[in-house]
Amino acid sequence: MYTNGQIVLLKNAAQTKEEIIRLLSEELYQKGYVTSDFATAVLSRETVYPTGLDINGLGVAIPHTDADKVQSPQLAFATLKEPVAFQNMVDISQTINVSMVFLLAIKKSDEQVFMLQKLIEIFQNQELMDQLQKVEQEKEFIRIIRQAGIQ
Amino acid sequence: MKKILLACGSGIATSTAVNAKLTQMLEENGYAGKFKITQCKISEVPALSAEHDFCVATTMQPTEMKCPFISGISFLTGAGLDATFQEIKTQMEK
């Protein structure tokens, strides 16, 4: 269900976090998963509570926002041609060069525990992350994510 | 009974994931029934910290904390999780 929208942008040429968040959010909006102000809400949250993570040297970001901007839960994914700058979740003064973005449209956290846990398991699986970064086809990306336990 | 405050920016995404993992680790280490986790937004931490034993969060440490603070970022990244859990165990034994 979290991947039904098949929202994946591979080797995207976006140059800023704003650009990639807006591109992914637009797809979420077009497919009815989020409200029209979702991207703006995600971006403004990012300035206060950034979501860049350094995972074994790989820059990953998990932008998200409050549930009232979400119609039904969904994940949107992007890999980037060139890394874009996000601030570090644990230290807003630090920049992380992010090459993978997992945009989370989350509705009710208690119903999404399993998905969030699986997502973190994927992050911590270096082999899987390497695979995801190299994927050339959207369907293949979704297949790997589903195989890792996120439906 | 240790009262643990678990926070992230929104109180819904990363703290939910950490909650599940932390609960599992505490139970596996013999602390079942000996802790209560309250999940919240990081902005609520200063006000709630006085009535909790310690706080685990995935964000920066807020100012005006009234209980010990432990960074829970390793629950997300995997790196340094053993050290983080050791800190948590130390707080559990206090």
gemmi code that builds the backbone of each chain (N, CA, C; Angstrom):
import gemmi

chains = {
    "A": [
        ("MET", (0.816, -1.223, 0.000), (0.000, 0.000, 0.000), (0.851, 1.275, 0.000)),
        ("TYR", (1.997, 1.219, 0.693), (2.851, 2.413, 0.767), (3.594, 2.694, -0.534)),
        ("THR", (3.576, 1.685, -1.425), (4.307, 1.858, -2.682), (3.379, 1.770, -3.886)),
        ("ASN", (2.057, 1.755, -3.637), (1.086, 1.626, -4.728), (1.224, 2.712, -5.785)),
        ("GLY", (1.569, 3.914, -5.335), (1.684, 5.044, -6.253), (2.881, 4.921, -7.179)),
        ("GLN", (3.811, 4.033, -6.850), (5.033, 3.824, -7.638), (5.710, 5.146, -7.965)),
        ("ILE", (5.904, 5.942, -6.930), (6.511, 7.256, -7.136), (8.017, 7.163, -6.911)),
        ("VAL", (8.731, 7.127, -8.019), (10.185, 6.958, -7.968), (10.832, 7.862, -9.014)),
        ("LEU", (11.795, 8.655, -8.619), (12.567, 9.446, -9.570), (14.017, 8.961, -9.467)),
        ("LEU", (14.537, 8.449, -10.573), (15.883, 7.868, -10.520), (16.921, 8.778, -11.160)),
        ("LYS", (18.093, 8.858, -10.530), (19.210, 9.673, -11.026), (18.703, 11.058, -11.433)),
        ("ASN", (17.896, 11.618, -10.565), (17.265, 12.898, -10.855), (18.288, 14.033, -10.830)),
        ("ALA", (18.072, 15.026, -11.692), (19.044, 16.109, -11.837), (18.784, 17.297, -10.902)),
        ("ALA", (17.847, 17.139, -9.959), (17.561, 18.229, -9.021), (18.847, 18.694, -8.345)),
        ("GLN", (18.930, 20.004, -8.097), (20.166, 20.536, -7.521), (20.004, 21.031, -6.095)),
        ("THR", (18.766, 21.100, -5.639), (18.545, 21.540, -4.258), (17.508, 20.631, -3.605)),
        ("LYS", (17.463, 20.682, -2.274), (16.453, 19.878, -1.569), (15.052, 20.386, -1.885)),
        ("GLU", (14.920, 21.702, -2.073), (13.618, 22.267, -2.419), (13.095, 21.629, -3.705)),
        ("GLU", (14.006, 21.575, -4.695), (13.633, 21.059, -6.011), (13.154, 19.602, -5.915)),
        ("ILE", (13.917, 18.767, -5.258), (13.559, 17.343, -5.227), (12.316, 17.114, -4.367)),
        ("ILE", (12.184, 17.857, -3.274), (10.988, 17.703, -2.429), (9.748, 18.150, -3.195)),
        ("ARG", (9.876, 19.246, -3.961), (8.716, 19.717, -4.733), (8.333, 18.738, -5.842)),
        ("LEU", (9.351, 18.168, -6.512), (9.070, 17.204, -7.589), (8.333, 15.979, -7.057)),
        ("LEU", (8.826, 15.432, -5.956), (8.199, 14.233, -5.375), (6.816, 14.555, -4.819)),
        ("SER", (6.710, 15.727, -4.165), (5.424, 16.121, -3.572), (4.360, 16.323, -4.639)),
        ("GLU", (4.766, 16.871, -5.783), (3.831, 17.105, -6.880), (3.221, 15.774, -7.338)),
        ("GLU", (4.065, 14.750, -7.429), (3.549, 13.424, -7.821), (2.603, 12.872, -6.763)),
        ("LEU", (2.970, 13.069, -5.493), (2.093, 12.609, -4.403), (0.746, 13.324, -4.484)),
        ("TYR", (0.814, 14.629, -4.789), (-0.404, 15.440, -4.876), (-1.261, 15.007, -6.073)),
        ("GLN", (-0.610, 14.857, -7.227), (-1.336, 14.450, -8.449), (-2.054, 13.120, -8.255)),
        ("LYS", (-1.448, 12.235, -7.487), (-2.049, 10.912, -7.277), (-2.975, 10.875, -6.058)),
        ("GLY", (-3.181, 12.047, -5.445), (-4.178, 12.135, -4.383), (-3.743, 11.721, -2.989)),
        ("TYR", (-2.444, 11.563, -2.779), (-1.995, 11.125, -1.455), (-1.828, 12.259, -0.450)),
        ("VAL", (-1.560, 13.478, -0.951), (-1.311, 14.595, -0.034), (-2.065, 15.846, -0.474)),
        ("THR", (-2.135, 16.826, 0.411), (-2.793, 18.085, 0.072), (-1.839, 18.957, -0.754)),
        ("SER", (-2.374, 20.034, -1.337), (-1.565, 20.865, -2.236), (-0.455, 21.605, -1.490)),
        ("ASP", (-0.618, 21.800, -0.181), (0.418, 22.534, 0.573), (1.411, 21.601, 1.276)),
        ("PHE", (1.398, 20.337, 0.885), (2.301, 19.354, 1.505), (3.768, 19.753, 1.356)),
        ("ALA", (4.185, 20.077, 0.114), (5.598, 20.404, -0.134), (6.057, 21.584, 0.721)),
        ("THR", (5.232, 22.624, 0.762), (5.583, 23.809, 1.542), (5.714, 23.466, 3.024)),
        ("ALA", (4.805, 22.620, 3.508), (4.860, 22.213, 4.917), (6.119, 21.384, 5.194)),
        ("VAL", (6.449, 20.488, 4.271), (7.653, 19.656, 4.432), (8.885, 20.562, 4.469)),
        ("LEU", (8.943, 21.505, 3.530), (10.121, 22.382, 3.446), (10.256, 23.268, 4.674)),
        ("SER", (9.131, 23.761, 5.183), (9.267, 24.650, 6.340), (9.660, 23.839, 7.578)),
        ("ARG", (9.177, 22.614, 7.660), (9.593, 21.759, 8.766), (11.085, 21.449, 8.672)),
        ("GLU", (11.540, 21.275, 7.446), (12.958, 20.932, 7.217), (13.900, 22.028, 7.736)),
        ("THR", (13.433, 23.279, 7.721), (14.292, 24.368, 8.204), (14.422, 24.346, 9.736)),
        ("VAL", (13.432, 23.773, 10.417), (13.487, 23.705, 11.885), (14.005, 22.346, 12.354)),
        ("TYR", (13.439, 21.281, 11.765), (13.844, 19.922, 12.113), (14.314, 19.205, 10.855)),
        ("PRO", (15.597, 19.380, 10.525), (16.096, 18.785, 9.285), (16.095, 17.260, 9.362)),
        ("THR", (16.165, 16.611, 8.195), (16.043, 15.150, 8.173), (17.196, 14.443, 7.448)),
        ("GLY", (18.327, 15.137, 7.299), (19.484, 14.493, 6.667), (20.139, 13.504, 7.621)),
        ("LEU", (20.473, 12.319, 7.096), (21.118, 11.286, 7.915), (22.393, 10.816, 7.218)),
        ("ASP", (23.438, 10.642, 8.018), (24.667, 10.056, 7.485), (24.639, 8.582, 7.847)),
        ("ILE", (24.380, 7.743, 6.842), (24.286, 6.315, 7.116), (25.511, 5.626, 6.529)),
        ("ASN", (26.464, 5.335, 7.377), (27.733, 4.733, 6.944), (28.358, 5.479, 5.773)),
        ("GLY", (28.314, 6.786, 5.819), (28.931, 7.594, 4.783), (28.011, 7.931, 3.617)),
        ("LEU", (26.836, 7.304, 3.586), (25.869, 7.609, 2.527), (24.862, 8.634, 3.045)),
        ("GLY", (24.648, 9.711, 2.281), (23.696, 10.740, 2.689), (22.271, 10.375, 2.287)),
        ("VAL", (21.396, 10.266, 3.284), (19.997, 9.917, 3.040), (19.135, 10.960, 3.743)),
        ("ALA", (18.000, 11.323, 3.141), (17.087, 12.233, 3.829), (15.691, 11.625, 3.863)),
        ("ILE", (14.992, 11.869, 4.980), (13.615, 11.362, 5.123), (12.658, 12.509, 5.442)),
        ("PRO", (12.523, 13.468, 4.498), (11.619, 14.593, 4.758), (10.189, 14.110, 4.996)),
        ("HIS", (9.482, 14.807, 5.872), (8.081, 14.487, 6.147), (7.441, 15.670, 6.871)),
        ("THR", (6.151, 15.585, 7.123), (5.483, 16.656, 7.856), (4.283, 16.101, 8.609)),
        ("ASP", (3.480, 16.979, 9.185), (2.366, 16.537, 10.017), (1.278, 15.832, 9.202)),
        ("ALA", (0.538, 15.001, 9.911), (-0.449, 14.125, 9.280), (-1.594, 14.880, 8.596)),
        ("ASP", (-1.856, 16.123, 9.010), (-3.005, 16.824, 8.425), (-2.793, 17.201, 6.957)),
        ("LYS", (-1.554, 17.058, 6.470), (-1.285, 17.328, 5.054), (-1.338, 16.054, 4.208)),
        ("VAL", (-1.692, 14.958, 4.860), (-1.677, 13.662, 4.183), (-3.098, 13.104, 4.068)),
        ("GLN", (-3.476, 12.713, 2.844), (-4.805, 12.105, 2.629), (-4.739, 10.609, 2.895)),
        ("SER", (-3.739, 9.955, 2.297), (-3.521, 8.548, 2.618), (-2.021, 8.275, 2.514)),
        ("PRO", (-1.514, 7.411, 3.396), (-0.070, 7.252, 3.527), (0.600, 6.689, 2.272)),
        ("GLN", (1.779, 7.182, 2.006), (2.508, 6.752, 0.813), (3.982, 7.141, 0.946)),
        ("LEU", (4.838, 6.406, 0.241), (6.259, 6.759, 0.193), (6.615, 7.206, -1.217)),
        ("ALA", (7.505, 8.188, -1.304), (8.015, 8.621, -2.608), (9.544, 8.603, -2.542)),
        ("PHE", (10.152, 8.103, -3.594), (11.596, 7.854, -3.556), (12.339, 8.625, -4.636)),
        ("ALA", (13.575, 9.003, -4.332), (14.423, 9.577, -5.384), (15.883, 9.218, -5.152)),
        ("THR", (16.561, 8.926, -6.254), (18.021, 8.897, -6.206), (18.473, 10.092, -7.038)),
        ("LEU", (19.623, 10.666, -6.675), (20.049, 11.908, -7.309), (21.321, 11.720, -8.131)),
        ("LYS", (21.340, 12.408, -9.256), (22.520, 12.372, -10.128), (23.719, 12.931, -9.373)),
        ("GLU", (23.504, 14.104, -8.769), (24.523, 14.717, -7.913), (23.875, 14.957, -6.547)),
        ("PRO", (24.623, 14.686, -5.466), (24.033, 14.889, -4.137), (23.557, 16.326, -3.932)),
        ("VAL", (22.469, 16.489, -3.157), (22.004, 17.833, -2.785), (22.153, 18.002, -1.268)),
        ("ALA", (22.269, 19.246, -0.833), (22.535, 19.529, 0.580), (21.264, 19.505, 1.418)),
        ("PHE", (21.279, 18.718, 2.471), (20.263, 18.744, 3.522), (21.018, 19.053, 4.812)),
        ("GLN", (20.321, 19.582, 5.807), (20.960, 19.751, 7.115), (20.822, 18.440, 7.884)),
        ("ASN", (21.759, 18.235, 8.795), (21.811, 17.005, 9.579), (20.725, 16.979, 10.661)),
        ("MET", (20.037, 15.858, 10.772), (18.970, 15.726, 11.773), (19.475, 15.996, 13.199)),
        ("VAL", (20.708, 15.547, 13.476), (21.210, 15.726, 14.845), (21.937, 17.036, 15.071)),
        ("ASP", (22.289, 17.735, 13.990), (22.986, 19.002, 14.160), (22.703, 19.897, 12.957)),
        ("ILE", (21.809, 20.846, 13.171), (21.313, 21.684, 12.068), (22.422, 22.517, 11.423)),
        ("SER", (23.547, 22.685, 12.124), (24.642, 23.467, 11.542), (25.481, 22.640, 10.569)),
        ("GLN", (25.237, 21.334, 10.543), (25.991, 20.474, 9.633), (25.215, 20.177, 8.364)),
        ("THR", (25.954, 20.157, 7.232), (25.326, 19.827, 5.958), (25.638, 18.376, 5.599)),
        ("ILE", (24.631, 17.701, 5.078), (24.847, 16.332, 4.602), (24.553, 16.300, 3.113)),
        ("ASN", (25.487, 15.727, 2.351), (25.272, 15.597, 0.916), (24.451, 14.349, 0.651)),
        ("VAL", (23.200, 14.582, 0.304), (22.225, 13.500, 0.216), (22.098, 12.966, -1.206)),
        ("SER", (22.229, 11.653, -1.359), (22.039, 11.075, -2.692), (20.779, 10.230, -2.817)),
        ("MET", (20.101, 10.003, -1.669), (18.813, 9.295, -1.745), (17.790, 9.987, -0.859)),
        ("VAL", (16.591, 10.203, -1.413), (15.527, 10.860, -0.650), (14.341, 9.907, -0.520)),
        ("PHE", (13.892, 9.729, 0.712), (12.687, 8.949, 0.993), (11.680, 9.931, 1.586)),
        ("LEU", (10.746, 10.393, 0.752), (9.748, 11.359, 1.231), (8.579, 10.578, 1.850)),
        ("LEU", (8.302, 10.852, 3.127), (7.301, 10.070, 3.848), (6.003, 10.851, 3.995)),
        ("ALA", (4.929, 10.298, 3.457), (3.608, 10.873, 3.715), (2.955, 9.960, 4.750)),
        ("ILE", (2.976, 10.422, 5.991), (2.544, 9.577, 7.100), (1.256, 10.092, 7.708)),
        ("LYS", (0.312, 9.188, 7.900), (-1.002, 9.584, 8.404), (-1.124, 9.320, 9.908)),
        ("LYS", (-0.992, 8.057, 10.302), (-1.135, 7.711, 11.720), (0.073, 6.884, 12.117)),
        ("SER", (0.868, 7.444, 13.041), (2.133, 6.792, 13.319), (1.972, 5.380, 13.862)),
        ("ASP", (0.937, 5.158, 14.710), (0.833, 3.817, 15.298), (0.508, 2.750, 14.260)),
        ("GLU", (-0.094, 3.148, 13.156), (-0.383, 2.170, 12.104), (0.818, 1.993, 11.175)),
        ("GLN", (1.768, 2.901, 11.294), (2.883, 2.841, 10.367), (4.211, 2.406, 10.999)),
        ("VAL", (4.104, 1.885, 12.212), (5.299, 1.434, 12.925), (6.083, 0.422, 12.101)),
        ("PHE", (5.358, -0.574, 11.591), (6.007, -1.655, 10.864), (6.759, -1.120, 9.650)),
        ("MET", (6.090, -0.240, 8.887), (6.723, 0.321, 7.692), (7.970, 1.122, 8.066)),
        ("LEU", (7.868, 1.948, 9.117), (9.007, 2.781, 9.523), (10.172, 1.908, 9.989)),
        ("GLN", (9.838, 0.834, 10.696), (10.883, -0.088, 11.138), (11.582, -0.736, 9.962)),
        ("LYS", (10.786, -1.175, 8.988), (11.350, -1.817, 7.790), (12.245, -0.837, 7.034)),
        ("LEU", (11.789, 0.402, 6.989), (12.554, 1.429, 6.282), (13.944, 1.576, 6.916)),
        ("ILE", (13.970, 1.577, 8.234), (15.244, 1.718, 8.934), (16.114, 0.478, 8.755)),
        ("GLU", (15.467, -0.669, 8.682), (16.237, -1.885, 8.383), (16.887, -1.781, 7.006)),
        ("ILE", (16.150, -1.215, 6.051), (16.715, -1.039, 4.705), (17.928, -0.102, 4.787)),
        ("PHE", (17.783, 1.024, 5.513), (18.882, 1.986, 5.640), (20.151, 1.312, 6.169)),
        ("GLN", (19.951, 0.395, 7.113), (21.097, -0.205, 7.782), (21.669, -1.394, 7.021)),
        ("ASN", (21.046, -1.710, 5.894), (21.529, -2.813, 5.062), (22.301, -2.223, 3.872)),
        ("GLN", (23.621, -2.193, 4.047), (24.461, -1.486, 3.075), (24.334, -2.049, 1.652)),
        ("GLU", (24.224, -3.377, 1.583), (24.123, -4.032, 0.281), (22.869, -3.570, -0.461)),
        ("LEU", (21.765, -3.530, 0.294), (20.485, -3.119, -0.277), (20.528, -1.646, -0.717)),
        ("MET", (21.148, -0.809, 0.103), (21.238, 0.613, -0.214), (22.089, 0.822, -1.476)),
        ("ASP", (23.163, 0.041, -1.600), (23.997, 0.114, -2.811), (23.165, -0.239, -4.037)),
        ("GLN", (22.392, -1.329, -3.895), (21.527, -1.764, -5.006), (20.557, -0.666, -5.401)),
        ("LEU", (19.895, -0.088, -4.390), (18.880, 0.930, -4.654), (19.472, 2.142, -5.357)),
        ("GLN", (20.685, 2.475, -4.959), (21.313, 3.649, -5.550), (21.653, 3.468, -7.021)),
        ("LYS", (21.905, 2.212, -7.395), (22.334, 1.936, -8.778), (21.176, 1.626, -9.712)),
        ("VAL", (19.998, 1.379, -9.145), (18.853, 0.950, -9.959), (18.585, 1.912, -11.116)),
        ("GLU", (18.262, 1.325, -12.291), (18.020, 2.145, -13.483), (16.530, 2.229, -13.824)),
        ("GLN", (15.737, 1.308, -13.241), (14.319, 1.282, -13.595), (13.438, 1.415, -12.355)),
        ("GLU", (12.415, 2.250, -12.487), (11.518, 2.532, -11.373), (10.903, 1.256, -10.801)),
        ("LYS", (10.459, 0.377, -11.708), (9.822, -0.880, -11.268), (10.778, -1.711, -10.423)),
        ("GLU", (12.041, -1.692, -10.805), (13.048, -2.465, -10.084), (13.241, -1.898, -8.669)),
        ("PHE", (13.240, -0.576, -8.580), (13.370, 0.078, -7.275), (12.233, -0.371, -6.347)),
        ("ILE", (11.007, -0.293, -6.861), (9.829, -0.691, -6.080), (9.900, -2.171, -5.704)),
        ("ARG", (10.373, -2.982, -6.645), (10.477, -4.428, -6.377), (11.399, -4.675, -5.178)),
        ("ILE", (12.537, -3.989, -5.147), (13.498, -4.172, -4.049), (12.884, -3.727, -2.728)),
        ("ILE", (12.217, -2.567, -2.744), (11.588, -2.047, -1.527), (10.527, -3.024, -1.011)),
        ("ARG", (9.727, -3.562, -1.942), (8.663, -4.501, -1.537), (9.267, -5.790, -0.997)),
        ("GLN", (10.325, -6.239, -1.648), (10.976, -7.463, -1.203), (11.547, -7.286, 0.214)),
        ("ALA", (11.939, -6.046, 0.519), (12.511, -5.760, 1.846), (11.420, -5.620, 2.912)),
        ("GLY", (10.154, -5.788, 2.511), (9.091, -5.855, 3.513), (8.152, -4.664, 3.545)),
        ("ILE", (8.371, -3.674, 2.643), (7.445, -2.534, 2.598), (6.520, -2.718, 1.402)),
        ("GLN", (5.250, -2.955, 1.701), (4.310, -3.214, 0.589), (3.740, -1.917, 0.046)),
    ],
    "B": [
        ("MET", (10.112, 1.696, 38.095), (9.595, 2.066, 36.757), (10.322, 3.321, 36.252)),
        ("LYS", (11.028, 3.175, 35.142), (11.705, 4.340, 34.550), (10.781, 4.985, 33.523)),
        ("LYS", (10.678, 6.298, 33.632), (9.848, 7.022, 32.671), (10.751, 7.637, 31.599)),
        ("ILE", (10.596, 7.116, 30.392), (11.468, 7.536, 29.291), (10.692, 8.427, 28.330)),
        ("LEU", (11.293, 9.546, 28.009), (10.708, 10.452, 27.035), (11.394, 10.170, 25.696)),
        ("LEU", (10.599, 9.941, 24.653), (11.167, 9.631, 23.348), (10.669, 10.664, 22.347)),
        ("ALA", (11.602, 11.437, 21.800), (11.176, 12.573, 20.976), (11.813, 12.598, 19.597)),
        ("CYS", (11.080, 13.210, 18.661), (11.658, 13.570, 17.364), (10.974, 14.871, 16.942)),
        ("GLY", (11.303, 15.388, 15.787), (10.780, 16.680, 15.366), (9.266, 16.746, 15.393)),
        ("SER", (8.619, 15.756, 14.777), (7.162, 15.789, 14.660), (6.470, 14.917, 15.691)),
        ("GLY", (7.220, 14.028, 16.324), (6.613, 13.096, 17.273), (5.863, 11.964, 16.592)),
        ("ILE", (5.970, 11.858, 15.256), (5.266, 10.754, 14.587), (6.163, 9.814, 13.787)),
        ("ALA", (7.207, 10.322, 13.171), (7.943, 9.451, 12.243), (9.121, 8.721, 12.895)),
        ("THR", (10.225, 9.428, 13.102), (11.399, 8.701, 13.583), (11.228, 8.188, 15.004)),
        ("SER", (10.513, 8.939, 15.854), (10.336, 8.455, 17.226), (9.501, 7.177, 17.258)),
        ("THR", (8.597, 7.015, 16.298), (7.801, 5.792, 16.215), (8.690, 4.597, 15.896)),
        ("ALA", (9.594, 4.810, 14.943), (10.505, 3.733, 14.562), (11.439, 3.393, 15.720)),
        ("VAL", (11.957, 4.414, 16.386), (12.882, 4.196, 17.500), (12.153, 3.531, 18.670)),
        ("ASN", (10.925, 3.935, 18.919), (10.124, 3.369, 20.004), (10.045, 1.845, 19.895)),
        ("ALA", (9.741, 1.375, 18.700), (9.597, -0.064, 18.484), (10.911, -0.789, 18.786)),
        ("LYS", (12.004, -0.236, 18.282), (13.309, -0.871, 18.449), (13.784, -0.795, 19.911)),
        ("LEU", (13.598, 0.364, 20.515), (14.034, 0.553, 21.906), (13.253, -0.381, 22.844)),
        ("THR", (11.940, -0.475, 22.637), (11.110, -1.368, 23.453), (11.615, -2.801, 23.351)),
        ("GLN", (11.873, -3.210, 22.115), (12.362, -4.572, 21.884), (13.700, -4.804, 22.602)),
        ("MET", (14.628, -3.847, 22.484), (15.947, -4.003, 23.097), (15.856, -4.016, 24.617)),
        ("LEU", (15.017, -3.160, 25.189), (14.867, -3.116, 26.646), (14.282, -4.431, 27.150)),
        ("GLU", (13.279, -4.931, 26.442), (12.646, -6.184, 26.871), (13.627, -7.343, 26.778)),
        ("GLU", (14.415, -7.355, 25.712), (15.402, -8.430, 25.549), (16.500, -8.366, 26.607)),
        ("ASN", (16.673, -7.218, 27.221), (17.721, -7.057, 28.224), (17.179, -7.095, 29.651)),
        ("GLY", (16.008, -7.662, 29.797), (15.479, -7.910, 31.133), (14.739, -6.751, 31.775)),
        ("TYR", (14.365, -5.760, 30.963), (13.679, -4.609, 31.549), (12.173, -4.612, 31.274)),
        ("ALA", (11.644, -5.761, 30.851), (10.204, -5.819, 30.551), (9.409, -5.409, 31.789)),
        ("GLY", (8.449, -4.513, 31.594), (7.611, -4.068, 32.709), (8.277, -3.054, 33.610)),
        ("LYS", (9.526, -2.678, 33.287), (10.253, -1.749, 34.161), (10.415, -0.358, 33.547)),
        ("PHE", (9.707, -0.126, 32.466), (9.841, 1.188, 31.832), (8.524, 1.601, 31.185)),
        ("LYS", (8.383, 2.915, 31.036), (7.220, 3.446, 30.324), (7.730, 4.507, 29.366)),
        ("ILE", (7.451, 4.342, 28.088), (7.931, 5.291, 27.091), (6.813, 6.260, 26.698)),
        ("THR", (7.110, 7.538, 26.765), (6.171, 8.552, 26.288), (6.765, 9.187, 25.034)),
        ("GLN", (6.029, 9.100, 23.930), (6.507, 9.668, 22.669), (5.994, 11.095, 22.524)),
        ("CYS", (6.860, 11.997, 22.099), (6.396, 13.383, 21.961), (7.202, 14.137, 20.904)),
        ("LYS", (6.790, 15.377, 20.652), (7.545, 16.264, 19.777), (8.697, 16.840, 20.580)),
        ("ILE", (9.796, 17.132, 19.935), (10.958, 17.659, 20.642), (10.622, 18.999, 21.314)),
        ("SER", (9.701, 19.756, 20.712), (9.331, 21.053, 21.288), (8.622, 20.889, 22.632)),
        ("GLU", (8.085, 19.687, 22.892), (7.384, 19.434, 24.154), (8.331, 18.935, 25.247)),
        ("VAL", (9.577, 18.604, 24.846), (10.515, 17.981, 25.788), (10.851, 18.854, 27.004)),
        ("PRO", (11.201, 20.136, 26.828), (11.550, 20.930, 28.016), (10.463, 20.872, 29.097)),
        ("ALA", (9.201, 21.000, 28.683), (8.101, 20.987, 29.647), (7.904, 19.620, 30.292)),
        ("LEU", (8.111, 18.547, 29.510), (7.849, 17.200, 30.031), (9.053, 16.589, 30.744)),
        ("SER", (10.245, 17.190, 30.537), (11.475, 16.536, 31.013), (11.553, 16.406, 32.527)),
        ("ALA", (10.979, 17.346, 33.256), (11.070, 17.311, 34.715), (10.440, 16.049, 35.309)),
        ("GLU", (9.402, 15.567, 34.662), (8.716, 14.401, 35.210), (9.131, 13.073, 34.553)),
        ("HIS", (10.283, 13.091, 33.859), (10.789, 11.850, 33.264), (12.217, 11.578, 33.734)),
        ("ASP", (12.637, 10.305, 33.663), (13.974, 9.940, 34.161), (15.070, 10.272, 33.152)),
        ("PHE", (14.788, 10.061, 31.878), (15.728, 10.481, 30.845), (15.014, 10.581, 29.504)),
        ("CYS", (15.691, 11.229, 28.549), (15.087, 11.488, 27.243), (15.977, 10.930, 26.127)),
        ("VAL", (15.370, 10.227, 25.189), (16.074, 9.772, 23.990), (15.438, 10.517, 22.817)),
        ("ALA", (16.280, 11.147, 21.973), (15.708, 11.889, 20.848), (16.583, 11.776, 19.616)),
        ("THR", (15.956, 11.926, 18.447), (16.704, 11.844, 17.192), (17.112, 13.234, 16.684)),
        ("THR", (16.776, 14.265, 17.439), (17.127, 15.625, 17.016), (18.263, 16.171, 17.886)),
        ("MET", (18.545, 17.444, 17.708), (19.507, 18.108, 18.577), (18.937, 18.195, 19.990)),
        ("GLN", (19.832, 18.334, 20.952), (19.381, 18.461, 22.346), (18.746, 19.833, 22.576)),
        ("PRO", (17.519, 19.869, 23.081), (16.928, 21.178, 23.362), (17.596, 21.816, 24.580)),
        ("THR", (17.505, 23.112, 24.669), (18.011, 23.767, 25.875), (16.957, 23.596, 26.969)),
        ("GLU", (17.328, 23.899, 28.170), (16.407, 23.807, 29.312), (15.864, 22.401, 29.549)),
        ("MET", (16.743, 21.420, 29.439), (16.368, 20.041, 29.769), (16.438, 19.863, 31.283)),
        ("LYS", (15.495, 19.129, 31.824), (15.523, 18.852, 33.256), (15.736, 17.366, 33.555)),
        ("CYS", (16.167, 16.617, 32.531), (16.550, 15.218, 32.747), (17.685, 14.895, 31.765)),
        ("PRO", (18.431, 13.802, 32.000), (19.525, 13.480, 31.077), (19.029, 13.252, 29.642)),
        ("PHE", (19.895, 13.610, 28.672), (19.544, 13.508, 27.251), (20.467, 12.506, 26.553)),
        ("ILE", (19.890, 11.600, 25.792), (20.690, 10.639, 25.018), (20.278, 10.739, 23.550)),
        ("SER", (21.272, 10.908, 22.669), (20.960, 10.959, 21.243), (20.597, 9.567, 20.747)),
        ("GLY", (19.459, 9.465, 20.068), (19.001, 8.171, 19.577), (19.208, 8.002, 18.084)),
        ("ILE", (20.069, 8.818, 17.500), (20.253, 8.786, 16.047), (20.775, 7.429, 15.577)),
        ("SER", (21.546, 6.750, 16.444), (22.099, 5.449, 16.031), (21.006, 4.399, 15.825)),
        ("PHE", (19.832, 4.607, 16.410), (18.725, 3.696, 16.134), (18.320, 3.788, 14.661)),
        ("LEU", (18.562, 4.937, 14.051), (18.219, 5.123, 12.636), (19.361, 4.716, 11.721)),
        ("THR", (20.581, 5.090, 12.104), (21.715, 4.857, 11.191), (22.419, 3.521, 11.447)),
        ("GLY", (22.246, 2.968, 12.622), (22.895, 1.698, 12.951), (24.265, 1.877, 13.574)),
        ("ALA", (24.984, 2.924, 13.164), (26.343, 3.134, 13.670), (26.313, 3.606, 15.121)),
        ("GLY", (27.033, 2.900, 15.987), (27.122, 3.317, 17.388), (25.937, 2.923, 18.254)),
        ("LEU", (25.125, 2.001, 17.763), (23.928, 1.618, 18.524), (24.284, 0.952, 19.853)),
        ("ASP", (25.349, 0.146, 19.865), (25.751, -0.519, 21.109), (26.088, 0.505, 22.182)),
        ("ALA", (26.840, 1.533, 21.801), (27.233, 2.577, 22.757), (25.997, 3.320, 23.262)),
        ("THR", (25.075, 3.616, 22.354), (23.842, 4.304, 22.757), (23.059, 3.456, 23.746)),
        ("PHE", (22.948, 2.160, 23.448), (22.162, 1.305, 24.334), (22.837, 1.166, 25.695)),
        ("GLN", (24.167, 1.206, 25.692), (24.909, 1.172, 26.951), (24.545, 2.392, 27.816)),
        ("GLU", (24.482, 3.555, 27.171), (24.087, 4.784, 27.895), (22.683, 4.627, 28.480)),
        ("ILE", (21.798, 4.022, 27.681), (20.417, 3.829, 28.125), (20.377, 2.869, 29.310)),
        ("LYS", (21.182, 1.798, 29.234), (21.232, 0.834, 30.334), (21.726, 1.505, 31.619)),
        ("THR", (22.729, 2.375, 31.465), (23.251, 3.103, 32.624), (22.131, 3.892, 33.290)),
        ("GLN", (21.312, 4.549, 32.468), (20.185, 5.320, 33.018), (19.144, 4.402, 33.652)),
        ("MET", (18.939, 3.240, 33.069), (17.951, 2.290, 33.596), (18.376, 1.767, 34.963)),
        ("GLU", (19.700, 1.675, 35.185), (20.217, 1.124, 36.445), (20.283, 2.165, 37.558)),
        ("LYS", (20.082, 3.429, 37.221), (20.203, 4.489, 38.237), (19.087, 4.414, 39.258)),
    ],
}
model = gemmi.Model(1)
for chain_id, residues in chains.items():
    chain = gemmi.Chain(chain_id)
    for i, (resn, *xyz) in enumerate(residues, 1):
        res = gemmi.Residue()
        res.name, res.seqid = resn, gemmi.SeqId(i, " ")
        for name, pos in zip(("N", "CA", "C"), xyz):
            atom = gemmi.Atom()
            atom.name, atom.element = name, gemmi.Element(name[0])
            atom.pos, atom.b_iso = gemmi.Position(*pos), 0.0
            res.add_atom(atom)
        chain.add_residue(res)
    model.add_chain(chain)
structure = gemmi.Structure()
structure.add_model(model)
structure.setup_entities()
